Amino acid sequence: MHGFADRADAGRRLGALLVADPPPDPVVFGLPRGGVPVAAEVARALGAPLDVLVVRKVGVPWQPELAMGAVGEEGAAVRNADVVRAAGVDEQTLRAVERRERAEVQRRAELFRSGRAPEPLIGRTALIVDDGIATGATVRAACAIARARGAARVVVAVPVAPPEVLAELRAGSDPVADEVVCLEAPEGFMAVGMHYVDFRQTPDGEVVRLLASSG
């Protein structure tokens, strides 16, 4: 059963939930590309500024959709040791994929911001929004970037995610995020796209347009 019509629908529903108990002084960050249409609706609902945190999945070379980690701005890097081990990826191969994805992070950050400086974050709440979570690698990297930029609080908000990944993000004395908000956490989760009727890829131009129109 599909949970959301499209990313804008998911964003409106997520925004409605967050408005009921809004985080203090938020900056809404979409994870490009698919997270930005969701984040735009959340930012509109909260009357908050919208920006991007550019993060790239580091995929297993012969199975790119399987994340063995993620890299992002501010030198952020996260590795999924279990995936690296199970896939039998050696350190040299892993570093090569990380290097390639770092170059893409730089390119996309320049493209999406179009010369604008990142939204100031020191002492504010970083509200990190994506269209869903699969392994959690990209969200972990995004949280690391937000903390490096001086966020007083980091909140992750997504329409859908696996229950076990949500538990990992919230776990321990030093959790990845201070708060995790999720509309649907179905058992037997398989893929984010299965929970949308329309899950077409978000073009770069749409991300640029949404960011420009929010300012």
Residue frames relative to the residue before (quaternion, step in Angstrom):
aa qw qx qy qz dx dy dz
M 1.0000 0.0000 0.0000 0.0000 0.00 0.00 0.00
H 0.3866 -0.7360 0.5114 0.2174 3.58 -0.84 0.99
G 0.3475 -0.7727 0.4976 0.1860 3.55 -0.85 0.97
F 0.8132 0.1708 -0.0412 0.5549 3.60 1.08 -0.74
A 0.5224 -0.6303 0.4716 0.3277 3.56 -1.09 0.72
D 0.7540 -0.1943 0.1677 0.6047 3.57 0.90 -0.98
R 0.7412 -0.4161 0.2690 0.4529 3.60 -1.25 -0.05
A 0.6245 0.5340 -0.3497 0.4501 3.60 1.04 -0.70
D 0.6251 0.5283 -0.3260 0.4731 3.59 1.03 -0.81
A 0.6522 0.5097 -0.3093 0.4681 3.58 0.93 -0.90
G 0.6636 0.5163 -0.3011 0.4499 3.58 0.98 -0.86
R 0.6399 0.5172 -0.3282 0.4641 3.58 1.00 -0.79
R 0.6780 0.4861 -0.2944 0.4661 3.57 0.95 -0.86
L 0.6389 0.5052 -0.3176 0.4855 3.56 1.06 -0.74
G 0.6410 0.5303 -0.3152 0.4567 3.58 1.00 -0.83
A 0.6409 0.5297 -0.3220 0.4528 3.57 0.99 -0.84
L 0.6460 0.5063 -0.3162 0.4758 3.58 1.05 -0.75
L 0.7025 0.4822 -0.2753 0.4451 3.60 0.88 -0.94
V 0.5959 0.5763 -0.3622 0.4261 3.60 1.09 -0.64
A 0.6037 0.5813 -0.3520 0.4168 3.59 1.11 -0.65
D 0.7859 0.0280 -0.0055 0.6177 3.60 1.15 -0.61
P 0.0541 -0.8723 0.4847 0.0337 3.59 0.60 1.15
P 0.4778 -0.6440 0.5069 0.3163 3.59 -1.08 0.69
P 0.5538 -0.6352 0.4152 0.3428 3.61 -1.05 0.64
D 0.8764 -0.0356 0.0137 0.4800 3.55 -1.11 0.90
P 0.1534 0.8544 -0.4872 0.0957 3.61 0.73 1.01
V 0.1472 -0.6755 0.7043 0.1614 3.48 -1.41 0.42
V 0.2622 -0.7810 0.5491 0.1407 3.59 -0.68 1.10
F 0.0964 -0.7982 0.5945 0.0104 3.55 -0.77 1.11
G 0.1981 -0.7572 0.6118 0.1146 3.55 -0.82 1.04
L 0.3367 -0.7055 0.5788 0.2320 3.55 -1.11 0.68
P 0.3523 -0.7668 0.4906 0.2174 3.60 -0.41 1.20
R 0.6296 -0.2476 -0.7221 -0.1447 1.34 -2.06 1.28
G 0.6619 0.5880 -0.3116 0.3449 3.57 0.91 -0.93
G 0.6417 0.5472 -0.3346 0.4205 3.58 1.13 -0.51
V 0.5794 0.6345 -0.3737 0.3492 3.58 1.16 -0.51
P 0.6536 0.4860 -0.3451 0.4663 3.70 0.87 -0.69
V 0.6169 0.5184 -0.3367 0.4872 3.59 1.13 -0.64
A 0.6831 0.5018 -0.2770 0.4526 3.57 0.88 -1.02
A 0.6066 0.5682 -0.3595 0.4242 3.61 1.05 -0.73
E 0.6670 0.4871 -0.2982 0.4785 3.60 0.99 -0.80
V 0.6273 0.5269 -0.3269 0.4711 3.58 1.07 -0.76
A 0.6569 0.5099 -0.3051 0.4640 3.59 0.93 -0.93
R 0.6363 0.5251 -0.3226 0.4640 3.57 1.00 -0.82
A 0.6657 0.5129 -0.3020 0.4502 3.59 0.91 -0.91
L 0.7449 0.4000 -0.2125 0.4899 3.58 0.99 -0.86
G 0.3662 -0.7218 0.5003 0.3078 3.59 1.21 -0.33
A 0.4666 0.6899 -0.4122 0.3693 3.54 1.15 0.73
P 0.5820 -0.5753 0.4307 0.3806 3.61 -1.18 0.41
L 0.2716 -0.7551 0.5811 0.1353 3.56 -1.20 0.69
D 0.0732 0.7676 -0.6331 0.0673 3.56 -1.01 0.88
V 0.4066 -0.6771 0.5387 0.2933 3.57 -1.32 -0.10
L 0.1573 -0.6858 0.6884 0.1762 3.50 -1.36 0.35
V 0.2317 -0.8122 0.5205 0.1255 3.56 -0.35 1.21
V 0.0607 0.7782 -0.6098 0.1371 3.52 -0.59 1.30
R 0.1177 -0.7925 0.5952 0.0619 3.57 -1.04 0.75
K 0.4475 -0.6609 0.5360 0.2750 3.53 -1.00 0.88
V 0.2472 -0.7176 0.6296 0.1659 3.56 -1.12 0.75
G 0.1292 -0.8525 0.5055 0.0319 3.55 -0.08 1.33
V 0.5793 -0.5305 0.4809 0.3896 3.54 -1.27 0.45
P 0.5522 -0.6731 0.3608 0.3343 3.64 -0.62 1.06
W 0.7685 0.3345 -0.1947 0.5094 3.60 0.92 -0.82
Q 0.7444 0.2060 -0.1810 0.6088 3.58 1.32 0.20
P 0.1443 -0.8800 0.4433 0.0909 3.59 0.67 1.19
E 0.6339 0.5422 -0.3459 0.4295 3.61 1.08 -0.54
L 0.6297 0.5142 -0.3317 0.4786 3.59 1.23 -0.37
A 0.2773 -0.8072 0.5040 0.1321 3.57 -0.44 1.25
M 0.1340 -0.7653 0.6229 0.0912 3.54 -0.83 1.01
G 0.7862 -0.1222 0.0427 0.6043 3.53 1.37 0.20
A 0.2426 -0.7409 0.5976 0.1873 3.54 -1.30 -0.36
V 0.1408 -0.7554 0.6312 0.1055 3.54 -1.27 0.50
G 0.0225 -0.8188 0.5736 -0.0086 3.56 -1.17 0.50
E 0.7490 -0.3470 0.2984 0.4791 3.50 -1.35 -0.23
E 0.7833 0.3137 -0.2592 0.4699 3.56 -1.33 0.34
G 0.6042 -0.5961 0.3512 0.3954 3.61 1.19 0.45
A 0.3339 0.7652 -0.4938 0.2434 3.59 1.25 0.28
A 0.0745 0.7825 -0.6149 0.0634 3.56 -1.04 0.83
V 0.0332 -0.7715 0.6353 -0.0120 3.53 -1.01 0.90
R 0.1112 -0.7916 0.5969 0.0685 3.57 -1.02 0.79
N 0.2909 -0.7100 0.6135 0.1865 3.54 -1.15 0.75
A 0.2777 -0.8176 0.4790 0.1581 3.56 0.08 1.31
D 0.6307 0.5495 -0.3382 0.4311 3.59 1.00 -0.78
V 0.6672 0.4898 -0.2978 0.4757 3.59 0.97 -0.87
V 0.6271 0.5378 -0.3328 0.4547 3.59 0.95 -0.89
R 0.6849 0.4894 -0.2757 0.4640 3.57 0.91 -0.98
A 0.6896 0.4919 -0.2859 0.4480 3.58 0.83 -0.99
A 0.7049 0.4534 -0.2611 0.4790 3.58 1.06 -0.77
G 0.3865 -0.7514 0.4588 0.2747 3.57 1.26 -0.25
V 0.3330 0.7482 -0.5030 0.2761 3.58 1.08 0.77
D 0.3209 -0.7592 0.5314 0.1957 3.60 -0.77 1.01
E 0.7045 -0.4996 0.3154 0.3932 3.55 -1.28 0.47
Q 0.6429 0.5346 -0.3272 0.4403 3.59 0.96 -0.84
T 0.6633 0.4942 -0.2972 0.4770 3.59 0.96 -0.88
L 0.6440 0.5324 -0.3136 0.4510 3.56 0.96 -0.91
R 0.6706 0.4973 -0.2963 0.4639 3.59 0.91 -0.91
A 0.6319 0.5389 -0.3324 0.4470 3.58 1.04 -0.76
V 0.6608 0.4832 -0.3042 0.4871 3.59 0.98 -0.83
E 0.6276 0.5345 -0.3340 0.4571 3.60 1.00 -0.78
R 0.6413 0.5258 -0.3237 0.4556 3.60 0.96 -0.86
R 0.6601 0.5129 -0.3062 0.4555 3.56 0.92 -0.93
E 0.6940 0.4722 -0.2786 0.4668 3.58 0.91 -0.89
R 0.5915 0.5555 -0.3686 0.4535 3.62 1.12 -0.56
A 0.6300 0.5233 -0.3314 0.4684 3.58 1.02 -0.79
E 0.6612 0.4971 -0.3018 0.4738 3.58 1.03 -0.79
V 0.5803 0.5634 -0.3634 0.4623 3.61 1.11 -0.65
Q 0.6698 0.5033 -0.2928 0.4608 3.58 0.88 -0.97
R 0.6601 0.5167 -0.3059 0.4514 3.57 0.90 -0.95
R 0.7050 0.4711 -0.2732 0.4544 3.57 0.85 -0.97
A 0.6091 0.5519 -0.3591 0.4422 3.59 1.01 -0.74
E 0.6679 0.4902 -0.2928 0.4774 3.59 0.97 -0.87
L 0.6577 0.5172 -0.3053 0.4547 3.58 0.98 -0.86
F 0.7375 0.4535 -0.2535 0.4315 3.57 0.70 -1.09
R 0.7198 0.4374 -0.2664 0.4687 3.61 0.94 -0.77
S 0.2128 -0.8244 0.5027 0.1494 3.59 1.24 -0.34
G 0.7704 -0.3706 0.1886 0.4833 3.57 0.91 0.92
R 0.5375 0.6107 -0.4161 0.4061 3.62 1.24 -0.16
A 0.4695 -0.6445 0.5180 0.3096 3.56 -1.14 0.62
P 0.5911 -0.5505 0.4328 0.4004 3.61 -1.14 0.48
E 0.5700 -0.5934 0.4448 0.3538 3.57 -1.13 0.68
P 0.4864 -0.6676 0.4670 0.3156 3.65 -0.79 0.94
L 0.1486 -0.8372 0.5261 0.0158 3.55 -0.88 1.00
I 0.4697 0.7004 -0.4471 0.2982 3.61 1.19 -0.34
G 0.8475 0.1355 -0.1389 0.4941 3.54 -0.83 1.11
R 0.6432 0.5213 -0.3229 0.4585 3.60 1.27 0.01
T 0.5332 -0.5920 0.4807 0.3664 3.58 -1.32 -0.01
A 0.2344 -0.7308 0.6238 0.1477 3.57 -0.89 0.97
L 0.1012 -0.7836 0.6126 0.0213 3.57 -0.57 1.21
I 0.1122 -0.8393 0.5320 0.0042 3.57 -0.10 1.35
V 0.0636 -0.8278 0.5555 -0.0455 3.54 -0.58 1.25
D 0.0251 0.7621 -0.6470 0.0072 3.56 -1.05 0.85
D 0.5978 -0.5740 0.4013 0.3901 3.59 -1.24 0.15
G 0.7674 -0.1820 0.0965 0.6072 3.56 1.33 -0.03
I 0.3288 -0.7167 0.5770 0.2129 3.55 -1.30 0.26
A 0.1873 -0.7555 0.6151 0.1259 3.56 -1.05 0.81
T 0.8234 0.0946 -0.0335 0.5586 3.61 0.30 -1.23
G 0.4699 -0.6812 0.4399 0.3489 3.59 1.16 -0.56
A 0.4533 0.7162 -0.4469 0.2862 3.62 1.23 -0.17
T 0.7006 0.4655 -0.2956 0.4529 3.61 0.80 -0.93
V 0.6340 0.5247 -0.3307 0.4620 3.58 1.03 -0.74
R 0.6233 0.5356 -0.3390 0.4580 3.59 1.01 -0.76
A 0.6593 0.4977 -0.3050 0.4738 3.58 0.95 -0.89
A 0.6423 0.5267 -0.3202 0.4555 3.60 0.99 -0.83
C 0.6440 0.5130 -0.3206 0.4684 3.60 0.99 -0.79
A 0.6283 0.5313 -0.3305 0.4623 3.59 1.05 -0.77
I 0.6314 0.5222 -0.3296 0.4690 3.60 1.02 -0.80
A 0.6647 0.5183 -0.3062 0.4425 3.58 0.86 -0.99
R 0.6678 0.4827 -0.3062 0.4767 3.59 0.94 -0.82
A 0.6270 0.5355 -0.3340 0.4566 3.61 1.04 -0.75
R 0.6906 0.4658 -0.2689 0.4835 3.58 1.14 -0.64
G 0.6204 -0.6161 0.3216 0.3633 3.57 1.24 0.17
A 0.2840 0.7695 -0.5263 0.2239 3.60 1.15 0.45
A 0.4221 -0.6985 0.5186 0.2549 3.57 -0.96 0.88
R 0.7887 0.0556 0.0147 0.6120 3.55 1.16 -0.69
V 0.1540 -0.7805 0.6007 0.0787 3.58 -1.04 0.79
V 0.0340 -0.7894 0.6119 -0.0340 3.55 -0.72 1.17
V 0.1916 -0.7544 0.6188 0.1062 3.58 -0.92 0.94
A 0.0077 0.7980 -0.6015 0.0349 3.58 -0.85 0.98
V 0.0990 0.7972 -0.5832 0.1205 3.57 -0.67 1.13
P 0.5557 -0.6115 0.4404 0.3511 3.59 -1.17 0.47
V 0.8263 -0.0014 0.0721 0.5585 3.59 0.91 -0.91
A 0.1321 0.7754 -0.6062 0.1177 3.56 -1.11 0.77
P 0.5614 -0.5818 0.4503 0.3788 3.61 -1.20 0.38
P 0.5733 -0.6232 0.4001 0.3506 3.62 -0.92 0.82
E 0.6732 0.5156 -0.3146 0.4267 3.59 0.93 -0.84
V 0.6405 0.5044 -0.3312 0.4750 3.61 1.07 -0.65
L 0.6098 0.5358 -0.3464 0.4701 3.59 1.04 -0.74
A 0.6477 0.5228 -0.3125 0.4578 3.58 0.97 -0.87
E 0.6496 0.5168 -0.3130 0.4614 3.60 1.02 -0.81
L 0.6551 0.5176 -0.3148 0.4514 3.59 0.98 -0.82
R 0.7225 0.4360 -0.2338 0.4829 3.57 1.11 -0.72
A 0.5818 0.6727 -0.3423 0.3029 3.57 1.22 -0.52
G 0.7965 0.3935 -0.2534 0.3828 3.48 -1.40 0.31
S 0.6450 -0.5300 0.3985 0.3797 3.51 -1.38 0.12
D 0.7533 0.2474 -0.1549 0.5893 3.59 1.27 -0.37
P 0.0577 -0.8536 0.5171 0.0270 3.59 0.52 1.17
V 0.6353 -0.5355 0.4014 0.3853 3.55 -1.26 0.52
A 0.7877 0.1031 -0.0310 0.6065 3.57 1.01 -0.92
D 0.5273 -0.6279 0.4681 0.3296 3.57 -1.15 0.59
E 0.7834 0.0141 0.0072 0.6213 3.56 1.20 -0.59
V 0.1134 -0.7740 0.6199 0.0607 3.57 -1.10 0.74
V 0.0964 -0.7902 0.6051 0.0062 3.55 -0.74 1.16
C 0.0914 0.7970 -0.5874 0.1067 3.58 -0.77 1.03
L 0.4197 -0.7290 0.4866 0.2360 3.58 -0.87 0.97
E 0.8151 0.0449 0.0200 0.5773 3.59 0.90 -0.91
A 0.0048 -0.7827 0.6219 -0.0228 3.58 -0.91 0.96
P 0.0570 -0.8606 0.5057 0.0181 3.59 0.44 1.22
E 0.4754 -0.6154 0.5407 0.3208 3.56 -1.15 0.65
G 0.7953 0.2700 -0.2038 0.5030 3.57 -1.07 0.63
F 0.1862 0.8073 -0.5307 0.1790 3.57 1.17 0.63
M 0.1279 -0.8144 0.5632 0.0562 3.59 -0.94 0.91
A 0.7902 -0.1492 0.1344 0.5790 3.60 0.84 -0.96
V 0.5980 -0.5900 0.4053 0.3606 3.57 -1.08 0.76
G 0.6769 0.5448 -0.2968 0.3961 3.57 0.86 -1.01
M 0.5804 0.5986 -0.3715 0.4084 3.60 1.17 -0.47
H 0.6918 0.4791 -0.2678 0.4693 3.59 1.22 -0.40
Y 0.6624 0.4331 -0.3007 0.5322 3.58 1.31 0.30
V 0.4441 -0.6416 0.5474 0.3025 3.56 -1.13 0.66
D 0.7767 0.1568 -0.0643 0.6066 3.58 0.95 -0.96
F 0.0949 0.8035 -0.5771 0.1112 3.57 -0.41 1.23
R 0.1679 0.8033 -0.5475 0.1633 3.54 1.03 0.82
Q 0.5936 -0.5819 0.4199 0.3642 3.57 -1.13 0.66
T 0.3979 -0.6995 0.5442 0.2370 3.56 -1.04 0.84
P 0.3680 -0.7451 0.5045 0.2341 3.64 -0.61 1.06
D 0.6394 -0.5182 0.4054 0.3980 3.57 -1.23 0.51
G 0.6485 0.5521 -0.3174 0.4171 3.58 0.95 -0.89
E 0.6320 0.5269 -0.3257 0.4657 3.56 1.09 -0.71
V 0.6268 0.5243 -0.3295 0.4730 3.59 1.04 -0.77
V 0.6545 0.5085 -0.3078 0.4672 3.59 0.90 -0.92
R 0.6597 0.5151 -0.3059 0.4538 3.60 0.94 -0.91
L 0.6722 0.5024 -0.3034 0.4514 3.60 0.84 -0.93
L 0.6702 0.4943 -0.2983 0.4663 3.58 0.94 -0.85
A 0.6647 0.5033 -0.3030 0.4615 3.58 0.96 -0.88
S 0.6997 0.4751 -0.2805 0.4539 3.60 0.92 -0.87
S 0.6158 0.5502 -0.3613 0.4331 3.61 1.17 -0.41
G 0.6454 0.5113 -0.3329 0.4595 3.59 1.13 -0.48
